[in-house]
Amino acid sequence: MVYKTYFVSLLFSFLFLATSIHAGFFDEQAQGWHWYELQESGIRSQESEEELPLLSSEQQFKQKTPTELVKAYREELERRLTQAWVNPTPQNLKTYQDMQKDMMIRSERFSNTWMQVIYENPSLDHTLIAPVNQKARHVYLDEEKKHNREIIKSLSQSYGLFFFFSGDCPYCHQFASIVKIFSETYGWEVIAISQDGEYLEEFPDAEPDNGLFATWKVEVLPSLYAVNPNTGHVLPIAFGLTSLDQMEERIMTLVQKNSGGNN
């Protein structure tokens, strides 16, 4: 149902966003390809032939490329909508509604066929990678979190944390416990750097600022950075009081960005 709704909307939008073709198509070639098909299926238009003349032959219909047909369809739909809006007579509204109904039928047919192809070709089904079913979604998220935790833990071999704080900052005191939990969970080493020379209960061995605040232009407290001492690579992890989940998400986003999204 999600797929059907999406692709009906997609096709509807596509018809309106397609670029225009020469205005003469409907002046010369008639009602358009959808009316040709409706006539072939026995559904007769209630509109006058003078207003919307029919295609004279199947050959004329085949002469148009799919791109031209879609553009022509969109142009005619817009023409009918404009006419109905400027002069909202029952006949003008019905003329537009007839074509809109036809468009929705075609969109539904498209979405149904799309789903049929997916059902017959599991390799095309993206929900196997990112499921939408509630139970499968929970399993997917649990596995994703497990995978992310393994990556974050492996990063502790090459990265450490620089925790910038001030003893008179209440947010720093609250954040210190979160940083401590993170370091113990993932095995990351933390170097706490105090702006005012004070220390925090979680980090009694905090280092006094030796100019690093100014060098890194630390303006927000607390601040947390992941640093690779071998390469000098720095990842900003948190600015201000941040949750553990937010830290994990930020690390994964930055790691994937720097690795080209291959993690």
C-alpha positions as CSV (number, residue, x, y, z in Angstrom):
1,M,0.0,0.0,0.0
2,V,2.9,2.3,0.8
3,Y,4.4,1.6,-2.6
4,K,1.1,2.1,-4.4
5,T,0.4,5.5,-2.8
6,Y,4.0,6.6,-3.5
7,F,3.9,5.7,-7.2
8,V,0.5,7.2,-7.8
9,S,1.8,10.4,-6.4
10,L,5.1,10.0,-8.3
11,L,3.3,9.6,-11.7
12,F,0.9,12.5,-10.9
13,S,3.8,14.8,-10.1
14,F,5.7,13.6,-13.2
15,L,2.9,14.6,-15.5
16,F,2.9,18.1,-14.1
17,L,6.7,18.5,-14.0
18,A,7.4,17.3,-17.5
19,T,8.4,20.0,-19.9
20,S,6.0,21.3,-22.6
21,I,5.9,20.4,-26.2
22,H,4.6,22.4,-29.2
23,A,1.0,23.6,-28.4
24,G,-0.1,22.3,-31.8
25,F,-0.3,18.7,-30.7
26,F,-3.8,18.9,-29.4
27,D,-4.8,21.5,-32.0
28,E,-3.9,19.1,-34.7
29,Q,-3.8,15.6,-33.3
30,A,-6.9,15.4,-31.2
31,Q,-7.7,14.4,-27.6
32,G,-4.5,12.6,-27.0
33,W,-3.4,9.0,-26.6
34,H,-5.5,8.2,-23.6
35,W,-8.7,9.1,-25.4
36,Y,-7.7,6.9,-28.3
37,E,-7.3,4.0,-25.9
38,L,-10.6,4.7,-24.1
39,Q,-12.4,4.7,-27.4
40,E,-10.7,1.3,-28.3
41,S,-12.0,-0.1,-24.9
42,G,-15.5,1.0,-25.6
43,I,-15.6,3.9,-23.2
44,R,-17.1,6.9,-25.2
45,S,-16.2,10.5,-24.4
46,Q,-19.2,12.7,-23.6
47,E,-17.3,15.7,-25.1
48,S,-18.0,17.1,-28.5
49,E,-15.7,16.1,-31.4
50,E,-15.4,19.8,-32.2
51,E,-13.8,20.6,-28.9
52,L,-11.6,17.4,-28.7
53,P,-11.4,15.6,-32.0
54,L,-10.3,12.0,-31.9
55,L,-7.1,10.6,-33.5
56,S,-8.0,9.5,-36.9
57,S,-6.0,6.2,-36.9
58,E,-3.8,4.0,-34.8
59,Q,-0.9,4.9,-37.1
60,Q,-1.1,8.5,-35.9
61,F,-1.0,7.3,-32.3
62,K,2.1,5.2,-32.9
63,Q,3.9,8.1,-34.6
64,K,4.2,9.8,-31.2
65,T,7.1,8.8,-28.9
66,P,6.3,8.0,-25.2
67,T,8.0,11.2,-24.2
68,E,5.8,13.2,-26.6
69,L,2.7,11.5,-25.4
70,V,3.4,12.2,-21.7
71,K,4.1,15.8,-22.4
72,A,1.0,16.1,-24.5
73,Y,-1.1,14.5,-21.8
74,R,0.2,16.9,-19.2
75,E,-0.4,19.9,-21.4
76,E,-4.0,18.8,-22.1
77,L,-4.6,18.2,-18.4
78,E,-3.3,21.6,-17.5
79,R,-5.4,23.2,-20.3
80,R,-8.6,21.6,-18.9
81,L,-7.7,22.5,-15.3
82,T,-7.1,26.2,-16.4
83,Q,-10.3,26.3,-18.4
84,A,-12.3,24.9,-15.5
85,W,-10.7,27.3,-13.0
86,V,-11.3,30.4,-15.2
87,N,-14.8,29.3,-16.2
88,P,-16.0,26.7,-13.7
89,T,-19.1,25.5,-15.6
90,P,-20.3,21.9,-14.9
91,Q,-19.2,20.9,-18.4
92,N,-15.7,22.3,-17.9
93,L,-15.3,20.7,-14.5
94,K,-16.5,17.4,-15.9
95,T,-14.1,17.7,-18.8
96,Y,-11.2,18.1,-16.4
97,Q,-12.5,15.4,-14.0
98,D,-12.8,12.9,-16.8
99,M,-9.2,13.2,-17.7
100,Q,-8.1,13.3,-14.0
101,K,-9.9,10.1,-13.4
102,D,-8.2,8.5,-16.5
103,M,-4.8,9.7,-15.1
104,M,-5.5,8.1,-11.7
105,I,-6.5,4.8,-13.4
106,R,-3.2,4.8,-15.3
107,S,-1.3,5.7,-12.2
108,E,-2.9,2.8,-10.3
109,R,-2.1,0.4,-13.2
110,F,1.5,1.6,-13.2
111,S,1.9,1.1,-9.4
112,N,0.3,-2.3,-9.5
113,T,2.6,-3.4,-12.3
114,W,5.6,-1.9,-10.4
115,M,4.7,-4.1,-7.3
116,Q,4.2,-7.1,-9.5
117,V,7.8,-6.7,-10.9
118,I,9.2,-6.3,-7.4
119,Y,7.3,-9.4,-6.1
120,E,8.7,-11.4,-9.0
121,N,12.3,-10.0,-8.6
122,P,13.3,-9.9,-4.9
123,S,16.6,-8.3,-5.8
124,L,14.7,-5.1,-6.7
125,D,12.9,-5.0,-3.3
126,H,14.5,-2.3,-1.2
127,T,12.4,-3.3,1.9
128,L,14.7,-6.4,2.1
129,I,17.5,-4.0,2.9
130,A,15.5,-1.4,4.9
131,P,12.2,-3.2,5.9
132,V,9.0,-1.3,6.7
133,N,7.3,-4.2,8.5
134,Q,7.1,-3.3,12.2
135,K,8.7,-6.5,13.5
136,A,11.3,-6.7,10.7
137,R,12.0,-3.0,11.3
138,H,12.9,-3.7,14.9
139,V,15.2,-6.4,13.9
140,Y,16.8,-4.2,11.3
141,L,17.3,-1.3,13.7
142,D,18.8,-3.7,16.4
143,E,21.2,-5.1,13.8
144,E,22.1,-1.7,12.6
145,K,22.8,-0.5,16.1
146,K,24.9,-3.6,16.8
147,H,26.9,-3.0,13.6
148,N,27.4,0.7,14.5
149,R,28.6,-0.2,18.0
150,E,31.2,-2.6,16.6
151,I,32.5,0.2,14.3
152,I,32.6,2.7,17.2
153,K,34.4,0.2,19.4
154,S,37.0,-0.5,16.7
155,L,37.7,3.2,16.4
156,S,39.0,3.3,19.9
157,Q,42.1,1.6,18.6
158,S,43.0,4.7,16.6
159,Y,41.0,7.6,18.2
160,G,40.8,9.2,21.6
161,L,38.5,11.9,23.0
162,F,39.3,15.5,24.0
163,F,36.7,16.7,26.4
164,F,36.7,20.5,26.9
165,F,34.9,21.8,30.0
166,S,34.8,24.4,32.7
167,G,34.3,23.8,36.4
168,D,31.6,26.4,36.7
169,C,29.6,25.1,33.7
170,P,26.5,23.1,34.9
171,Y,26.1,21.5,31.5
172,C,29.7,20.2,31.6
173,H,29.0,18.4,34.9
174,Q,25.9,16.7,33.4
175,F,27.7,15.8,30.2
176,A,30.7,14.4,32.0
177,S,28.8,11.3,33.2
178,I,27.7,10.7,29.6
179,V,31.2,11.0,28.3
180,K,32.3,8.6,31.0
181,I,29.7,6.0,30.0
182,F,30.7,6.3,26.4
183,S,34.4,5.8,27.2
184,E,33.7,2.7,29.3
185,T,31.2,1.2,26.8
186,Y,33.5,1.6,23.8
187,G,36.9,1.6,25.4
188,W,37.8,5.1,24.3
189,E,40.5,7.0,26.2
190,V,39.4,10.5,27.3
191,I,41.6,13.5,28.0
192,A,39.6,16.1,29.9
193,I,40.8,19.7,29.5
194,S,39.7,22.3,32.0
195,Q,39.3,25.9,30.9
196,D,39.5,27.3,34.5
197,G,41.7,24.7,36.1
198,E,38.9,23.0,38.0
199,Y,38.1,19.3,37.7
200,L,35.0,17.2,37.4
201,E,34.1,14.2,39.6
202,E,34.2,11.8,36.7
203,F,37.6,13.2,35.5
204,P,39.6,14.2,38.6
205,D,42.8,14.1,36.6
206,A,41.7,16.8,34.1
207,E,44.5,18.7,32.4
208,P,44.6,22.5,32.6
209,D,44.3,24.4,29.4
210,N,47.7,24.8,27.7
211,G,46.4,26.9,24.8
212,L,44.4,24.2,23.1
213,F,41.1,26.1,23.7
214,A,42.4,29.0,21.6
215,T,44.1,26.8,19.0
216,W,41.0,24.8,18.3
217,K,38.8,27.9,18.8
218,V,36.6,26.1,21.3
219,E,33.7,28.5,22.0
220,V,31.0,26.2,23.2
221,L,31.1,24.3,26.5
222,P,31.1,21.4,26.9
223,S,32.7,20.3,23.6
224,L,33.9,16.8,22.6
225,Y,36.3,15.9,19.8
226,A,37.6,12.5,18.6
227,V,41.2,12.7,17.7
228,N,43.6,10.4,15.8
229,P,47.0,11.2,17.3
230,N,48.8,9.4,14.4
231,T,47.1,11.3,11.5
232,G,45.9,14.4,13.3
233,H,42.4,13.7,12.1
234,V,39.7,15.4,14.2
235,L,36.0,14.6,14.4
236,P,33.7,17.0,16.3
237,I,31.4,14.8,18.3
238,A,29.4,17.1,20.5
239,F,28.8,20.7,21.3
240,G,26.7,21.4,24.4
241,L,24.9,18.8,26.5
242,T,24.4,15.8,24.2
243,S,22.9,12.3,24.7
244,L,24.8,9.1,24.2
245,D,22.6,8.2,21.2
246,Q,23.3,11.5,19.6
247,M,27.0,11.0,20.1
248,E,26.9,7.5,18.5
249,E,24.9,8.9,15.5
250,R,27.2,11.8,15.0
251,I,30.3,9.5,15.0
252,M,28.8,7.2,12.5
253,T,27.7,10.1,10.2
254,L,31.2,11.7,10.3
255,V,32.9,8.3,9.8
256,Q,30.8,7.4,6.8
257,K,31.3,10.9,5.4
258,N,35.1,10.6,5.6
259,S,35.1,7.1,4.3
260,G,32.8,7.8,1.4
261,G,29.9,6.0,3.0
262,N,31.4,2.5,2.7
263,N,31.0,1.6,6.4
